[in-house]
Each structure stands twice: as structure tokens, then as C-alpha cells.
Amino acid sequence: MAESFDVLVIGAGAAGLMCAITAGRRDRRVLVVEHANKPGKKILMSGGGRCNFTNTGTAPENFLSANPHYCKSALARYTPADFIAMVERHGIGYHEKELGQLFCDQSSRQIVRMLLDECEAAGVRVEIGCGVEDVRQDEGGGFALRTSHGSFTAASLVVASGGLSIPSMGASGFGYRLAQQFGHAVLPTRAGLVPLTLSGTHLERLDGLSGVSLPVEASCNGASFRNAMLVTHRGLSGPSILQVSSYWQPGDALRLDLLPALDAEAFLREQRQLRPDAELKTVLSERLPRRFAQRLCEAWQPNRPMRRFNEPELRDIAAQLHHWPITASGTEGYRTAEVTLGGVDTRELSSATMESRRVPGLYFIGEVVDVTGWLGGYNFQWAWASGHAAGVVA
Ligand SMILES: Cc1cc2nc3c(=O)[nH]c(=O)nc-3n(C[C@H](O)[C@H](O)[C@H](O)COP(=O)(O)OP(=O)(O)OC[C@H]3O[C@@H](n4cnc5c(N)ncnc54)[C@H](O)[C@@H]3O)c2cc1C
């Protein structure tokens, strides 16, 4: 005999727990099923263990989607201030790191604890280690779930099963398959907020520089991010690269400005005048990490004193510093990606409630939907906001 609820939520991640809390507070009988051995695993590992739980500057422009207007309504109705109020109510200390990014002072565990305490207060049941075996729509319109922990029915079914990133943490393509089972289109998925890989001479030139970090401006397909870049064994990472990776696809041009805050040509000309005997690599080391500057010079031309560079040569070097010629060969993929781009097509969902336009009572929230935020707390804000939007009606 199936146990009956008002709302079934698949996935005890950020979006699923927020939805469950919101629906539970309305006295809906809510069950959350989670196949992993604990809830909120991605929250736990997020923000280097301190969970960058929101961004105070969250705006629709910080999200990628085939339908850029879709996220507006939910984001406007559950704001960073709403989530911060909950964090403060639970006495969790937090601080702004940079650019509106809020992190826990202590641990991401506090955010998971807060969500579970809220679930308990709202009478929500969370079933852990519970694999979903079958999902069906009843003739009467409700939903029936067969799981490893028994069968459950409810009038509303909320899919909050996340994307494909970090499969070792419980990520699965489950939500996409379920969407397709109910006739929904799923837009092609790919890894986002992910390190880029290099090959051939591009990689060889960076040999031995792994661990070197510098501020750059990374641009691709009209998006630009000014932040740190980190050289890795396989290619490039760091916030600026992770951000731009969401806009990059194989074959796309990538532009890296290695001296975004400087007019390199004017700087080089001035240095030639002030220190004619100083070598180029010494001059560049003042503005770039020393080993990096040295390697750049080796790749370009024999290192020589500044006085021996003529105008066109200085102009050429400056141009390369502002537009470093680099071609990415790929990304590190879902294994290390923070998010999955693409997903359930929003054109068949209500932007006010996240409900399917095809199947009444069916909802898709969080990362499984084709809405992906920038790095910096935006993805959690989308999870809270979309979870809340569904939770007030489901
Ligand atoms: C390393 C890392 C660090 C991150 N740091 C940040 C950060 O600091 N700030 C930020 O904003 N974003 C961050 N993100 C992104 C953020 O974690 C996600 O965008 C967010 O967790 C998405 O929430 P969600 O609830 O949609 O999915 P998830 O949090 O992934 O939750 C989905 C849940 O569904 C469960 N599930 C999947 N399939 C099934 C099934 N068949 N049956 C039952 N349960 C199932 C999963 O086990 C999981 O618990 C980070 C991501 C990673 C990987």
C-alpha cells in the first residue's frame, strides 16, 4: 500500500530542501527522497567548505539560459535578503569575500543543518538512501513513486535532482530522463564553471608554471570576467577562467588580457626611457609573476635590454599582453565542473511557479532546469529562489 503525501520532492539538495520547507510551512505533507547517503552533499563541498550561499548583487544578467527572462520572476520573489534573514535567524556567522559573495564564517555544514532544522520544524520528512525506481502519473492526475523504501503518492511531484556535475557526489541524469518521460524537451547539457584544458604548444609553454596565479580579464562570446587565473597541470583555472568557461565551446576564440588594469604599450615605452638597460623580462616581472614573465619572453623573442626594442616591437608585445593568443582544447568535464549548463527547457515551464505546462502538478527546480548562474553564490540563489517559487504553490 502506497503512503500518501501532498508533495513529493526528488533530491535533498539546495533547491529540493528549500521547496520542501516552503511547502511544509503551508501545512502540506511533504516527503523528500534522496538517493545519496546524506542530504545536501554539494552544499557541504561548496565554497571550499564554507558555502558561498548567495550573492547580494544577484540579477537576471548573472545567469545563462536559452530563455534569459525565465529566471526573473522567481529571483524577484525570493531575494538574497530573504535567505540572509534565514541564515541570521539561525545565528550563522557570515562574511562577504568579494563582489557580493557571502560565505559562512565557519562551515557549510551549518547551512545543511539550518535547512534540515527548518524541514523538521515544517514537518517535512526526508528519506535518505532512497533510490527512485519508477515514476508514474495516476489516472486521477497525481503521481506515484516506487522507491527502494516503498511506494509513495502525491498530487505534486517536484524534480530537484540537480545536474551532471561531480557524479561521485550523487549527480545523475535522472531529472533529464524524467522530463523526457513526461514529454519535456531537454536542451543539450555541458560542463560549466570548469577548468579549461590546453594541448600542444599552448600547454608546453606553460610547463612548470602550474600553481602560478595572476589577475587577468578573460573574454569569450561577448562575456568578460576580470579576476584571478591559475595555471594548472592541464591548462587554466581560477575564477576568471571558470566564469568564462560557461560561455566557451570547442572552437570558440578565447581572449586573455594579462594586464587588464594597465596600458601595456605606454608602460613599456616609459620603462624603455626610464631603464634602458633593464631586460624585458625584468620589466614585465614588475607587473606579472616572475616565472610567468620569464616564460612569456622566452616564447616571444630572445630577451634583451629595453633600449633594443623598437616602436613596432613594443607595440606588438603590448598587443600580445592584452590579447594573449591561446586556444583551449577542451574542459575538464563534469568530474570537476561546478555546474551543468542546459537542461530542462524552460519554455514549457511556468516562470512564476516552475510548474510544467504539459503535466499539471509536475515541477522542475534548481540546476536540472536550463538556468545556470555565474560563479559567486548565484547558483545557490537560483536553487533557493526556484525552490521557493514551487514551494508556495506545490
Ligand atoms: C565543488 C562545487 C562547489 C560549488 N560551490 C558553490 C558555491 O559556493 N556557491 C554556489 O552558489 N554554487 C556552488 N556550486 C553549485 C551548486 O552546488 C549547485 O548549483 C546547487 O547545488 C544546485 O542545487 P540543486 O538542488 O538543483 O542540485 P543538487 O544540490 O545537486 O541536489 C540534487 C540532489 O538530488 C539527488 N538526486 C539525484 N538523482 C536522484 C535520484 N534519482 N533520486 C533521489 N535523489 C537524487 C542528488 O544526490 C542531490 O542530493 C558548487 C558546485 C560544486 C560541484
PDBQT file of the ligand as one rigid body, heavy atoms in Angstrom, charges set to zero:
ROOT
HETATM    1  C1  LIG A 401      32.538  21.708  -5.911  1.00  0.00    +0.000 C 
HETATM    2  C2  LIG A 401      31.346  22.602  -6.048  1.00  0.00    +0.000 A 
HETATM    3  C3  LIG A 401      31.311  23.806  -5.362  1.00  0.00    +0.000 A 
HETATM    4  C4  LIG A 401      30.213  24.664  -5.508  1.00  0.00    +0.000 A 
HETATM    5  N1  LIG A 401      30.221  25.835  -4.824  1.00  0.00    +0.000 NA
HETATM    6  C5  LIG A 401      29.164  26.672  -4.960  1.00  0.00    +0.000 A 
HETATM    7  C6  LIG A 401      29.093  27.852  -4.185  1.00  0.00    +0.000 A 
HETATM    8  O1  LIG A 401      29.947  28.102  -3.300  1.00  0.00    +0.000 OA
HETATM    9  N2  LIG A 401      28.057  28.713  -4.422  1.00  0.00    +0.000 N 
HETATM   10  C7  LIG A 401      27.066  28.424  -5.333  1.00  0.00    +0.000 A 
HETATM   11  O2  LIG A 401      26.141  29.231  -5.490  1.00  0.00    +0.000 OA
HETATM   12  N3  LIG A 401      27.082  27.292  -6.034  1.00  0.00    +0.000 NA
HETATM   13  C8  LIG A 401      28.095  26.398  -5.868  1.00  0.00    +0.000 A 
HETATM   14  N4  LIG A 401      28.093  25.234  -6.566  1.00  0.00    +0.000 N 
HETATM   15  C9  LIG A 401      26.935  24.915  -7.424  1.00  0.00    +0.000 C 
HETATM   16  C10 LIG A 401      25.776  24.416  -6.532  1.00  0.00    +0.000 C 
HETATM   17  O3  LIG A 401      26.268  23.405  -5.689  1.00  0.00    +0.000 OA
HETATM   18  C11 LIG A 401      24.625  23.875  -7.368  1.00  0.00    +0.000 C 
HETATM   19  O4  LIG A 401      24.245  24.799  -8.342  1.00  0.00    +0.000 OA
HETATM   20  C12 LIG A 401      23.432  23.569  -6.471  1.00  0.00    +0.000 C 
HETATM   21  O5  LIG A 401      23.796  22.613  -5.525  1.00  0.00    +0.000 OA
HETATM   22  C13 LIG A 401      22.244  23.070  -7.281  1.00  0.00    +0.000 C 
HETATM   23  O6  LIG A 401      21.220  22.737  -6.377  1.00  0.00    +0.000 OA
HETATM   24  P1  LIG A 401      20.170  21.615  -6.756  1.00  0.00    +0.000 P 
HETATM   25  O7  LIG A 401      19.362  21.409  -5.509  1.00  0.00    +0.000 OA
HETATM   26  O8  LIG A 401      19.485  21.922  -8.005  1.00  0.00    +0.000 OA
HETATM   27  O9  LIG A 401      21.041  20.316  -7.032  1.00  0.00    +0.000 OA
HETATM   28  P2  LIG A 401      21.968  19.491  -6.038  1.00  0.00    +0.000 P 
HETATM   29  O10 LIG A 401      22.437  20.335  -4.934  1.00  0.00    +0.000 OA
HETATM   30  O11 LIG A 401      22.939  18.792  -6.901  1.00  0.00    +0.000 OA
HETATM   31  O12 LIG A 401      20.963  18.430  -5.401  1.00  0.00    +0.000 OA
HETATM   32  C14 LIG A 401      20.378  17.401  -6.150  1.00  0.00    +0.000 C 
HETATM   33  C15 LIG A 401      20.135  16.237  -5.225  1.00  0.00    +0.000 C 
HETATM   34  O13 LIG A 401      19.364  15.261  -5.905  1.00  0.00    +0.000 OA
HETATM   35  C16 LIG A 401      19.887  13.980  -5.595  1.00  0.00    +0.000 C 
HETATM   36  N5  LIG A 401      19.491  13.061  -6.643  1.00  0.00    +0.000 N 
HETATM   37  C17 LIG A 401      19.935  12.990  -7.920  1.00  0.00    +0.000 A 
HETATM   38  N6  LIG A 401      19.321  11.996  -8.564  1.00  0.00    +0.000 NA
HETATM   39  C18 LIG A 401      18.457  11.430  -7.690  1.00  0.00    +0.000 A 
HETATM   40  C19 LIG A 401      17.527  10.335  -7.754  1.00  0.00    +0.000 A 
HETATM   41  N7  LIG A 401      17.378   9.611  -8.868  1.00  0.00    +0.000 N 
HETATM   42  N8  LIG A 401      16.813  10.001  -6.654  1.00  0.00    +0.000 NA
HETATM   43  C20 LIG A 401      16.974  10.701  -5.498  1.00  0.00    +0.000 A 
HETATM   44  N9  LIG A 401      17.817  11.754  -5.375  1.00  0.00    +0.000 NA
HETATM   45  C21 LIG A 401      18.552  12.093  -6.450  1.00  0.00    +0.000 A 
HETATM   46  C22 LIG A 401      21.397  14.225  -5.519  1.00  0.00    +0.000 C 
HETATM   47  O14 LIG A 401      22.053  13.209  -4.795  1.00  0.00    +0.000 OA
HETATM   48  C23 LIG A 401      21.434  15.573  -4.808  1.00  0.00    +0.000 C 
HETATM   49  O15 LIG A 401      21.439  15.442  -3.408  1.00  0.00    +0.000 OA
HETATM   50  C24 LIG A 401      29.152  24.325  -6.388  1.00  0.00    +0.000 A 
HETATM   51  C25 LIG A 401      29.177  23.107  -7.058  1.00  0.00    +0.000 A 
HETATM   52  C26 LIG A 401      30.250  22.246  -6.889  1.00  0.00    +0.000 A 
HETATM   53  C27 LIG A 401      30.233  20.930  -7.612  1.00  0.00    +0.000 C 
ENDROOT
TORSDOF 0
